[in-house]
Amino acid sequence: MDLSALLNTMDAWFAAWVVTPITWVIFFDLAFWTDEITLPIVVVWLLLGAAFFTVRFQFVNLRAFRHAIDCVRGRYTRPDETGEISHFQALSAALSGTVGLGNIAGVAVAIGLGGPGAVFWMVIAGILGMSSKFAECTLGQKYRIVRDDGRVTGGGMIYLRAGLAELGYPKFGRVLAAVFAVMCIGGSFGGGNMFQSNQSFAQFANVFPSAANDLGAVLFGGALVVVVGLVIIGGIRRIGEVAGFLVPIMCTLYVVTGLVILALNAGELGHALGVIVNDAFAPTAVAGGFVGSMIQGFRRAAFSNEAGTGSAAIAHSAATTDEPVREGMVALLEPFIDTLVVCLMTGLVIVVTGAHTAADAGSGIAMTSWAFSSVFPWFQYVLSVTAILFAFSTMITWCYYGEQSWSVLFAGRGLLIYKIIFLGFSWAGAVFTATAVIDFGDMMILGMAFPNIVGVVMLSGKVKADLDDYWARLKSGEIQPVDAV
C-alpha cells in the first residue's frame, strides 16, 4: 500500500469510528424552524450560560473593563503574591490557546456557511462570553492547588470537584470534574492541536504548491512535533514565556495589516458593516436566513474564544495574585481581544475585499488569505508564517491544558504517555482531511461546556460574593495601585 492510500485509509477510519459517534452524542441537534436548520444544543447551553453570568454579575464585562487593563499592566501586582506567571503571561498563554486559526480560518468558515451576518453574531457572543470567562477564571484562582514546590494546578477539574463539595454535592462534583477532564484531554488532541496543524499546513501548501502532497503533509507534521515537543517540556513557565513573546507580535502583525487594508478601503467600510448587520437578520442569507447566520456565528465564536468551556481557567489559575476576582477580570479581556478585535477585523477584511463572493477564494484559511493578498500580494507568505506561529502557540497552551487534566484524572501518572499521544495527534492533524478534524475539534472543546456551565452556575453565588467584596474595597480605596501605595 502506498503512502497516499495508507493516509486515506487512516483518515476514513478516524472519521467513521471516532468523529461520527462522538459528534452524535455531543452535538445532538435541536430542530429549529425547518429540517435544514438545526441548532446544536451545546451552542444554546453556552449562550444561556453567558447571558446568565452577564446579568448575575451586573454586566461585569463592561464595568470592570478599565480595571482589567490596569491589572494586566501590573498596577495591582505585588511581589509577595503567589503564582507561577504574571497577569500578562497568563493572559498571553490563554490567548495563545484561543487567538489562533479559529480567528483566521474560523471566521471564513462561519461566513462561508452562514454569510457575512455570522460576524455580527460572533461579536454578540464575544461580548456575552466576557462574563463567562470572568466567572470560570475567578473560580480557577479561588480553588487552585499550590504545591510545596510552587507549581500550581487549577481549572474546571479542580473547582468543579472542590467547589461543589463545599455546597454539599461531593459526588456530583467529582462526576462533573471527571467529565470535564476527559473532554479537555480530547479537546487538547482535537481543536487545540489537530485543527491547528491541519489549517496551518493548508496555508503552507497553498503558498508553496510543491509541498501540497502526502509527503509534504507528513514532513510538515513531523516538524511541528519537534518544535512543540521542545517547548512543552518546560511546563507553564516556559509556555508563558513563549506565549508572552509570540502573542503580542502575532496579533500586532495580523491586526495592523488588517487595519491598513480597512484604511485603504475606508470608503467601503460603511457598506461592509451594513452588509454584515443586514445579513445578520436577512431572511435570504446563506444556510437558512438569519437563523443559519446566527448559528454559525455563535458556533464559531464559541470555538474561537472558548468562553464557557473552562479551558482558560487552567492557565489563569497559575497567575501570580492573591485576589481570584482580579484574575477573573483580567480574563474577561480575552473574548474582547479574540472576538471583538481579531475576528471582527478578519470578517471586515473578507467582506470589504469581496472574498466571500469570489469564486476562486476558496474556504477557510484560503478565503482569508485571498482577502489579504488581494491588497497585499506578499501577505500570503506572511500569513503562512503567522498561521504556523498561531498554530504553534495554540498547541503548546492546549498541551498544558490537557496535561493538567490528565494529571488530575490519573493522579499524576503517565504524563509522558499523554505528551507522546499529543505529539502523535499534532502529526495526524496535518495529514487528515479538514472536515474530520474540524468536527472532532468542535465536539471535544465545546463538550467541555456541559459540565463546566452547570458547575459555574451552581458556584455563581460564591463568585458574586467575592466580586461584591472586591468591588467595594476597590471603590473605597482599600485596594490601591502599587504605584499609589
N, C-alpha and C positions, 0 to 999 in steps of 0.2 A: 504494500500500500504506500503510495507517495505521500509527501507532506501535506499537499492540499486536501487529499481525500481523508487523511487522518484528522486534520483540523476540522473539516466539515462534519465528520462523524462525532467528534467530541462536542462540537457546538450543538448539533441536533440532540444529543443525549442530554446536555445541560438544559436546553430549553424545554424538553419533554418531561424530564424527571425531577428537575429542581425548580425551574421558574414557574411552570404552569400550575402544579399542585399547590404550591405555597401562595401564589398570587390569588388563586381561587379562595383560599381561606382568609388572607389578609385584606385583599381588595374586593371583598364582597360588595357588589354594586347595588345601589338603590335605584330602581327605575324612576326616571324623572321626566314627566310630560309625555315622552314618546319612547318607543323601544330603542330608538337610536341614541337617545340622550340618557346617560347613566351618571350617577353621582357617587363616587367612591365614598363609602361610609367613613373612612379614615379622614377624608377632607372635611366632612361635616364635623367630625369629632374635634379636629384641630381648630376649626373656626369657632365652634361653640365655646371651646376652652379659652381661646384668645379673647373673645368678646366678654366672657365671664370675668377673666382676670383684669381686663381693662376697666370694667365697671367696679369690680370688687376693690381694686386698689386706687380708685378715684383718678383714673387717667394718669397713672404714674409715668406712662410712656411719653407724656407731654410735659408734665410739671417738673419731672426730675431730669430733663434732658440737659439743661445747662450744668447742673451739679455733676452729672455723669462725665461731662467733658473735663471739668475741673479735677475729678478723681483720676481720670486717665492721665492727665498732665502731672499727677503726683502731688497735687497741692494738699492732699489729706493723708499722705502716706508717711508713717513714722518708722524709723529704723528698728524699733523693738517689736514690731508686729510679726506674726507667724505666717510662714508660707514658703514656697519654693521659687516663685516667679513674681514679677511686678504686675500691676494692673495692666500696663501697656502690653507686656508679654502675654498675659492671659487673654487679653482682647485679641492680640495678633494671632495667637495659637488657635483660638476659637474661630476667628475669621478665616484663618487658613483652611479650616475644615469646612467652611461654608462659601467663602468667596473663591470659587473655583470654576470648573467648567459648567456648573449649573447656571452661572451668570452669563457665560459666553454662548454655550450651546443650548442650555435650558430655555433661555428667553426665545431663541429662534424656534425651538421645538414648540413652545407654547403658541407663538404667533402662527406657525405653520399649521397647527391643529385647531386653534381657537380664534385665529385672526388677530389683528392689532389690538383689539379690545382686551385681550388677555393681559396686556401690560398694565392696564388700569386696575384690573382685579389683583394683579401681583402687588401693586403699590398698596391697595387697601389691606391685603393680607399682611404685608410688611408692617404697616402701622399698628395693626392689632397684635401682631406677633411680638412686638417690642414688650408688651406686658407679660406675655408667656415667658419670654426669655428672662425678664426680671424675676419672676416667681421661682422658676426652676433653678436659676443660678444662685439666688439667695438661699434656697434650701441646700444646694450643693455645698455652700460655705458653712451653713448652720450645722450640718450633720457630718461634716468631713472628719476623717480619722487622721490624726497626725502621729506618725510613728516616732520612736525614740531617735532614729537617725535623721529626722527632719522631713522624710518623704511623706507625701500626702495622698490619701485615697478618698475620692468623693464622687458624687454623681447619683443618678437615679437608683442604681443598685444599692446605694447606702441609705439615702434619705427615705426611700420607699419602705425599707425594712425598719430603720430606726424610728422614723417619724410616725409611722402607723402603729408601731409598738407603743409609743408614748400615748397614742389615742386609744389604746386598748384593743388593737387589731393586729397582734403579732403574726399570726398565721397568714392572714390576708396580705400583710406587708411582705412577708417572705416570698409568697407566691408572685406578687407583682414585681418584686425585685429580681427574682429569678427569670421571669418572662422578659423583663427589660434587658437583663444582661445577655440573654440568648439573642434577642433582636439586635442589640448593639454589636455583638460579635458578628452577626450576619451582615449588619449594615457596614461594618468595617471591611468586610470582604467585598460587598457589592457597591453601593453608591459612593462610599468613601475610598474605593480602591479600583475595582474593575471599570466602573464608568469613567473615572479619571484617566486610566490607562488607555481605554478604548477611544475616547474622544481626542486625547492628545495625539495618539497615533494617526487618527483620521486627519487631523490638521497637518501633521508632519508629512503624511503620504500625499495630501492634496498639494502641498508646496513642492515636495520632492517626489514626483511620479515614479521615479526609478525604484523607490522603496515601497511602492504600493503593491506588494505581493506577500505571499505567505512567509517567505524567508525574512522579508523586511519586518513583518509583524513579530516574528519570533525573536529577532535580534533587538528590536526596539523594546519589547517586553523584558528581555534579559538585561538590557542597560538600566531600565527603571528598577529592576530588582536590586542591582548593585548599589545604585545611589541611595535608594530608600533604605536599604539594609544598613548602610554606613551611618545614617542619622538615627534610626530608631534604637540603636544600641544604647544611646546616651540618655534615653528617657525624656521626661517632660522638660528638664532643664535645657537639654540640647535642642529639643523641638521648639521651646520658647525662644531660644536664641536665634535659631534659623528662621523661624516664623517672624520674629521681630525685625529681622533684616530684610527678608524677602517680601512680606506682605505689603509694607508701605511702598516699596519700589514697584512691585507689580501693579498695585492699584493706581498709583500715580501715573505710571506709563500708560496704562489702559484708559483711565478716565481722562487724562489730559488729551490724548489723541482723539477720543470720542468728543470731547468738548470743542476741540478745534474743528472737527467735521461739522458739528452743530453750528458753530460760529460761521463757518463758510457757507452754510445753508440756512442762515438766520431768517431769510425771507420765507422759507418753507417750514420753519419750526412751528409756527402757529397752526398751520394747516395739519402738520403731523400730529400735534396734540389734539386737534379737533377730530382727526381720523380715529385716534386711539379712544377718545371719550365717546364719540358717536358709535363706534363699532362695539364698544362695551355693552351698549344697550340696543343695538340694532337687531331686528328680528331676522335679518338675512345674513348674519355673519357666518363665518366658516364653522362647520361642525355643530350646527344646531342653534344658530342665533346667539343671543346674549347669554343663554344658559350654558351653551358649549364654551363660549368665550370665558365666562366666569369660572367654570370648572377647570379649564386648562390653566387659567391664571392662578387660581388658588392652589392647584396641584403642583405647578412648577415652583411657586413661591414657597410652598411648604418644603419641597425638596431643596430649594436654594438656600433659604435661611435657617431651616430646621427648627424654627421656633415651635415649642410644644413637644418636641421629640425627647428633650432632655440631654441631648448629646453635649452641648456646650457646657453644661454644669460640671462635667468631668474635668474640663480644662480650668474653669473658673474656680473650682474648689482648691486648686493649688496656688491661687494668688495670695500675695502677702497682705493680709489685713485681718483685723480682729473685729470687723464690722460686716457681717454677712450681707446686710442690706446694701452697703456701699458697693460690694461687688455685683450685686444684682442690678444696681443702677448702671454700672459700667457695661454689663452685659446687654442692656436694652439698646445700646448703640449698634449692636451687630446687625439686627434686621434693617436698621436705618441705612447703614453703610452698604450692606449687602443688596437690599432690595430697592430702597428709595434712591440710592445713588447709582450703584453699578448696574443693576438690572434695568432701571428706568432709562439710563443713558444708552444702554445697549439697544433697548426697544426703540428709542427715538432715532438712533442712527440707522437701524434697519428700516424703519418707516420712511424717514426723510430721504434716504437714498433709493427707495423703491425696491429694496432687496426682496421684500415679502411678495412682490408681484412679478419679479423677474423669473423667466422660465429657466434660466441657467444658473440660478443662485444656489440651488440645492436645498438641503435642510440641515438642521442642527448647526454645528460649528462652521460648516461650509457656507451657510447663509450669512452668518456674522462676518466671516472672512470676506465674502463677496461685498458686503456693505462697506466695510472699512477700506478694502482695496479699490473700490470704485472711486474713492477720493485720493487715497494714497496707495498706488500700486505696490509699493515696497512693504506695506503693512502686513501682507500675508506672511512675510518672513518673520517680522516682529511678533505677530500673533502666534506663529508656530512656536517660537521660543517662550512667549508668555503662557501659552496653553500648557506647555510642558512644565513650566515653573508652577503654574496654578495647580496642575495635577499633582506635582511632587509635594507641594505644601499641604494639600488636602490629604494626601495619602499618609504622610508622616503623622499628622494630627489624628487621623482616624485609626491608625495603628495603635496609638496611645489609648484612645477610647476603648477599642476592642481588647487591648491588653489588660486594662484596668478591670473591665467586665469579666474577662476570663479569669483574672486573679481572684476576684471575689467569688465567682461561681465555682472555681476548683481549688479554693483555699491556697492560692499562690503556687500551685503545682503546674508543671507543663508549659511554662511561658515560652520556652524555646520552641516547643511544638506549635504554639499559636503563631509565633513570628514566621516560622517556616511555611505554615499554611497561608498566612497573609501574603508573603512574598510570592507564593505559587499563584494566588489569585491576581497579583499585580501583573504577572506574565500572562495569565489567561485572559485578562481584560483586553489586551492588545490583539488577541487572535480570534476572539468570539465576535459574533455579529452584534451590532448596536442594539437591536430590538431586545434580544435576550438580556443583555447587560443592563439596559435602562429599566426594564421591568423588574429584574432582580434587585437593582439598587433602590428603586422606589419602594418596593414592598417591604424590604427589611428596615430601612431607615424610618419610613412613615409608620411601620408597625410598632416602633418604639413608643409612639404616641398613645396607644391604648392604655398600657399600664401607667405611663407617666402622667397623663392628664387626670386619670382617676385619683392617683395619689396626691398630686399637687392641689387639686380641688379640695380634697379632704384636709390637706395641711394649710390651706389658704388662710385660715383663721390665725395660725401662728405667724405666717408671713405678714398679715395685716397688722398684727400687734407689734411686730418688730419694726415695720415701716412707720407706723404712727409714732412709736417711741423715738426712732432715729430722726424723723422729720421734725418732731417737737424740739429735740436737742439741737438740731441744725438751725432752726428758726430762732431759738432763744439765744444762740451764740455760744452754747456749751461746747458744740463741735466747731473748732476753728481751723482754718487752713494752717499748715505747718509754718508758712512764712509770716503768719499773723500772731503766732504764739510767742 
